[in-house]
Amino acid sequence: MSCDRFFFHILSAVSQGKERLLFWQMVLSVLVSFMLFLGTAAAQEEFSFDLEEFEKKSLAWGGYAEMKFEHSEVNQKSAFALLGSSGDPRSSLDRFTTTLQVDGSYSKGIASFNWVVQGYHRWDQEQWADEVSIFEAYASIKPTPLASIDLGKKLFKWGKGYAWNPVGFINRPKDPNNPEESMEGYIGAELDLIKSFEGPLQTVALTTVVLPVQDNINEDFGKNDNINLAAKLYLLYRDVDIDFLLYTGNSRTTRYGVDFSTNLATNFEIHGELAHIPNQSQKILNADGSVETREIADTSYLLGLRYLTENDITTIIEYYHNDDGYTEQELNRFFELVDDADDLFTQTSDDSLYRKAASISEGAYGSSQIGRNYLYAKVTQKEPFDLLYFTPGVTAILNLDDNSFTLSPETVYTGFTNWELRLRYSLLVGSRFTEYGEKLNENKLELRVRYFF
């Protein structure tokens, strides 16, 4: 995609009509007023120092309360907008969400109990929803410095990648747009053994995890009525972190992985992951319109770097090959099916093709990052031009096969103690029958206010 075409997409998306201009003026006015208020309040705070705050306490807890407003312009002719509305999508969607998260731990001797609980209430023009979830709740026992046992519900974070983790065999899938957000864990038992040495091999650690899948226990992990085992062998060799990973069980097929990370310089880190799944099932739409489940071997990998400059610019770049994704031709078939479904429904009110496309989409073509090859880039700078407490940045995710992409500039303000304000705009660009050209939204504005306690 040429530079002039790239900027044409951006300019055309943010300059359509007087109503959108008035909307942006209103948002800018609210933002500036709120920034001035936060800056004044921060300047009036007094610095204090209390040694008791640094003493280790048995009970430690915290969390955050959040309000988030989202305004989305719907891509009305896109495949997923048509599927989600039976051929009659709205032009825009406003959503308001309030979230409360409480996390903490209680320690006594060799044992501790850890928890993360989150509840939210969400409202938009189509529906409202609320839910309270226990993300984590597990007991940890450490009888010796060389061993620890965790029992309960815990979030696993295997892999070195920032946006994706091909070797995260027991991880929850990340949202590349918000990879650091809290997620729900799985119920299981984990055993960690660790040993340090002198010499090039400095540390060896073995982690084993048992994950049951039964009624009401890890039901979304895979096939029911199974006990699954995952293991990770960690080595610290000559300042290189290396993991060898294994998953086996009947809820999912067996898979193997390896990852690494190391610093080439104090401010320059590289990392990578490689995962191999000898056999797994994939739903596929054939050229003749039939649907079948095929067995494939999957080798996915990720290569990335993180670089910090002297003036606090942090750059994260990752290349991700998703071997169980769909080729550009296979995605075209699905998008053409939705297009045919819309034509049929418009002419005859027959929704049979819509129902077929919706069935194929579930757990397959409707998944996140459904393509084969991606490039991820995130650049942030802390307090540029001496603008205190501001951290602007931009995130881009590019589908390298069809050249569609999403671009998300943002700014974060933390000038008021315990408060964080984030303003983000996400633009999705792509021609017809490309991944980001067929997403639900063509752009989204997000304003998030979060208070930490």
CORMO-V374776 format. One record per backbone hydrogen bond with DSSP energy under -0.5 kcal/mol. CO is the residue of the C=O (numbers start at 1). NH is the residue of the N-H. If there is no record, write none. Layout:
# CORMO-V374776
((CO:NH) (CO:NH))
This chain:
# CORMO-V374776
((2:6) (3:7) (4:8) (5:9) (6:10) (7:11) (8:12) (9:13) (10:14) (15:17) (17:21) (18:22) (19:23) (20:24) (21:25) (22:26) (23:27) (24:28) (25:29) (26:30) (27:31) (28:32) (29:33) (30:34) (31:35) (32:36) (33:37) (34:38) (35:39) (36:40) (37:41) (38:42) (39:43) (40:44) (41:45) (42:45) (50:53) (51:54) (52:55) (58:60) (58:107) (60:105) (62:103) (63:453) (64:101) (65:451) (66:99) (67:449) (68:97) (69:447) (70:72) (70:95) (71:445) (72:74) (72:93) (73:442) (73:443) (74:76) (75:78) (78:82) (79:83) (80:84) (81:85) (82:85) (82:86) (82:87) (83:86) (85:88) (91:74) (93:72) (94:125) (95:70) (96:123) (97:68) (98:121) (99:66) (100:119) (101:64) (102:117) (103:62) (104:115) (105:60) (106:113) (108:111) (110:142) (111:108) (112:140) (113:106) (114:138) (115:104) (116:135) (116:136) (117:102) (118:133) (119:100) (120:131) (121:98) (122:129) (123:96) (127:124) (129:122) (131:120) (133:118) (133:135) (135:185) (136:116) (137:153) (138:114) (139:151) (140:112) (141:149) (144:147) (146:194) (147:144) (148:192) (149:141) (150:190) (151:139) (152:154) (152:188) (153:137) (154:156) (154:186) (165:168) (167:169) (168:171) (174:176) (175:178) (176:179) (178:181) (186:154) (188:152) (189:210) (190:150) (191:208) (192:148) (193:206) (195:204) (200:202) (200:238) (202:197) (203:236) (204:195) (205:234) (206:193) (207:232) (208:191) (209:211) (209:230) (210:189) (210:212) (211:228) (213:225) (213:226) (214:217) (217:214) (218:221) (218:222) (226:213) (228:211) (229:248) (230:209) (231:246) (232:207) (232:234) (233:244) (234:205) (235:237) (235:242) (236:202) (236:203) (236:238) (237:240) (239:241) (239:263) (240:237) (240:242) (241:261) (242:235) (243:259) (244:233) (245:257) (246:231) (247:255) (248:229) (251:223) (255:247) (256:276) (257:245) (258:274) (259:243) (260:272) (261:241) (262:264) (262:270) (265:268) (267:308) (268:264) (268:265) (269:306) (270:262) (271:304) (272:260) (273:302) (274:258) (275:300) (276:256) (276:278) (277:298) (280:296) (282:294) (284:286) (284:292) (286:289) (290:286) (292:284) (292:294) (294:282) (294:296) (296:280) (298:277) (300:275) (301:321) (302:273) (303:319) (304:271) (305:317) (306:269) (307:315) (309:312) (312:314) (312:382) (313:309) (313:315) (314:380) (315:307) (316:378) (317:305) (318:376) (319:303) (320:322) (320:374) (321:301) (321:323) (322:325) (327:331) (328:332) (329:333) (330:334) (331:335) (332:336) (333:337) (334:338) (335:339) (336:340) (337:341) (338:342) (339:343) (340:344) (341:345) (342:346) (343:347) (344:348) (344:350) (345:349) (349:351) (351:355) (352:356) (353:357) (354:358) (355:359) (356:360) (357:361) (358:362) (360:365) (361:364) (361:366) (364:367) (370:326) (372:322) (373:400) (373:401) (374:320) (375:398) (376:318) (377:396) (378:316) (379:394) (380:314) (381:383) (381:392) (383:386) (384:387) (386:388) (387:390) (389:414) (390:383) (391:412) (392:381) (393:410) (394:379) (395:408) (396:377) (397:406) (398:375) (398:400) (399:403) (404:399) (405:429) (406:397) (407:427) (408:395) (409:425) (410:393) (411:423) (412:391) (413:421) (416:419) (418:452) (420:450) (421:413) (422:448) (423:411) (424:446) (425:409) (426:444) (427:407) (427:429) (429:405) (431:434) (434:438) (435:438) (436:439) (438:80) (440:75) (442:428) (443:73) (444:426) (445:71) (446:424) (447:69) (448:422) (449:67) (450:420) (450:452) (451:65))
